[in-house]
Amino acid sequence: MRFTILTLFPKAFDSYLSESIMARAQKNKFIKIEIIDIRDFTDDKHHTADSKPYGGGPGMVMRAEPILKAFTAIKKKSKKICVIVTSAAGKQFTNTLALAYTKKYNHFVIIAGHYEGIDERVIKALKAEEVSIGDYVLTGGELPALVMIDAVARQIKGVLGRAESLEEARIGTGVPAYTRPEVVAYKGKKYKIPAELTSGNHAKIDAWRENHQKKI
């Protein structure tokens, strides 16, 4: 699976993608992630990638031309490409959608919006999907891009190591988790592990987890 992110702030991705599961998934070649700086495709010495909106109003809008040039420069090795624009007004991103994406596409191009958004002509020209990760507005699309990469990548076989690590595929999503020691003391009060989890009775353990899980 390949992910290409078009952004004005490429360094925003460094820390997360170079650690833990995402770093290991790239090292083991389960996924490939490339970050493209949109400013590299501007045509002036100041690398101007935004401009004032037509019709007036506050803020700036990301220009269409640098984005389209950046997209054109991507080496597209497959026809199973999904172009996504991060947008607070887009369709809701869910775990179900992430799973569907993995079955339908093998290359995701995510355009991280910023400021007042991107020129609408980019969406029309690239037939892009506008996607939102929640009912709130962020200062930029870099965090949503990371969320989508993580949610999609973890669906790919091998990324999490073992298939049973995929919580939503087993009993375990949202279930309270406990580990050693069996009793934790804090401010004079003792907090114990539920008796079902220490019973050794797998039927009781499964029933307890079933009753406490939260579906996503």
C-alpha positions, 0 to 999 in steps of 0.5 A: 500500500502506498500513501502520498501526501501533498502538504505545505508543511512536510516536517509535520509528519516526521515524528509520528511516521518515524516511530512505532508501528508506522516506522516498522510497517515502512521498514518491512515494506508493508506500506510506502509513505512519501511526503511532497512539499507543494511549495516545490511546485510554485513558480516564483522565488518566494514559493507562494502557494496561497492567495487571497480568495475571490469575492473577498473575506479573511484568510488565504486559499491554497492555489490550484496550480502548484497542487495540480503540478505536484499531483502530475509529478507523482509516479502513478504505478496503478489505476487503483488510486484514491485522491482525498482532500482533507476537509471539515465539510467532507464525508465522515471518515470511519473504520468501516470506510478505512477497511473499504479503502484497503479493499478497493485501492492500493495508492492514496494521494492525500492533499492536506488543506490549510488556511481557508482550504484549497481552490475548489478547482483542484477537487473538480479536476482530480475528482477528489473525495473530500473527507473529514475525521470529525465534527470539528475544524482544525488549523490544517489537514496534516493531522487528518492525513496522519489519522487516515494513514494510520487507520487504513494502514493497520488494516493491511495484513502484517502491519500489526504483526498478528491478525488477532491484534486487529481489535475490531476483528475480535472481542476487545474494542473499547474493553477496559484493559488490565495488567499486573499487578492485580491490585493497585493502591492509590491515595489509600484506596485499592483498585482490583482487577475484575474477578472474571479476568483472573478466574482462568475460565475462558467462557467467563472472560469472553462473556465479561469482555462481550458485555464491556466492549464498545462497538465502533 
